[in-house]
Amino acid sequence: MIVGKGSEIEMGIDLIKKRSFWIKALIVVVVVGILAVYPSDYYLISPGIAKPLSPMVNIKADTYLQTGKVMLTAVSMKSASLLEYMYVKLFNPDLIELQSKNLLPPNMNMEEYFKFMREMMKESQMKAKAVALEAAGYNPQVSGQGAKITHVLKEGNAKGKLKPGDIIIKVDGEPVGLLTEVVSEIQDRKVGAQVRVTVKRDGVKKTYSIKTKKIQNNADNPSIGVLITSYKREYDFPIKININAGRIGGPSAGSMFALQIFNQLTKKDYTYGLKIAGTGTISLEGKVGRIDGVKQKIAAAKERGAKIFFTPQANAKAAKEMETPEIKIVSVKNFTDIINYLKSLK
């Protein structure tokens, strides 16, 4: 007579089931671990920083006390793992977006791209100084002879027409002297619009009609598909102003740099003790231009206690979705709109 045979069989089955469970669990852990460290072809865009500008701006002239803070805002950009890519695609979380890495030409790495963005920031700061100085009653002088093409992107419609080394001197017949003027002129139109670009190549002027297209994922910026740098840029300011923004790049803080400089140069304090944040490119005429990542920037400003956020009119629809009783979203067309709104507070 055999005793306990059925129990032994059941125990054996239970042991097999437990082993199978742990093997499956181990496989899942390994797969998740691989997905968590293996890079995707995308960057993760999320709320970044909101930093006071006063420590970044040094004016070699008589300045006035500022009771509040003017802050620049920036998004956070990091390489997305496959796991993060899948998470964003599946759940579409608020304020987190994906941006393709395949935006750069094969011979340009990210460090070169960031260098290009820092050049954009440098020119943006120069224009912010000029706008602020003029608003404060000075007579600044800024000039340039166009924008030099450094790369032609294979995804853009400029491929086969424009070449590296070309100097862009006109957009739709309007002269452009600075890098950021070229960017603003092109981005002011809709995706799919035709734009006439006049370049100087080996001393000869050539004009091409190029259709804009959207190159960046999750961005509405029209582009012809070139990267550019400043060409023979010159400026003469009556006051020396130094700006040190560290490794923050791009032109989108132009309007806030202008506000910080202007407020330091005027007896009246337009901050009224408030934390004021914002974003927007700036032209030499004071026009505030559209930017990317406005929702992420507003989220960063909220986190730092900003009570007012200035947004370009072109970004107003998305920006207004972020308005709460804690933060007022103010849409502006130009730098004068910013000053007039602040004047209206007191």
Buried (B, 14 or more C-beta within 10 A) or exposed (E): EEEEEEEEEEEEEEEEEEEEEEEEEEEEEEEEEEBEEEEBEBBBBBBBBBBBBBEBBEBEEEBEEBEBBBBBBBBBBEEBBBBBBEBBEEEEEEBBBBBBBEBBBEEBEEEBBBBBBBBBBBBBBBBBBBBBBBBBEBEBEBEBBBBBBBBBBEBBBBBEBBBEEBBBBBBBEEEBBBBBBBBBBBBBBEBEBEBEBBBBEEEEEBEBEBBBBBBEBEBBBBBBBBBBBBBEBEBEBEBEBEBEBEEBBBBBBBBBBBBBBBBBBBEEBBBBEBBBBBBBBBBBEBBBBBBBBBBBBBBBBBEBBBBBBBBBBBBBEBBEEBBEEEBBBBBBBBBBBBBEBBEEEE
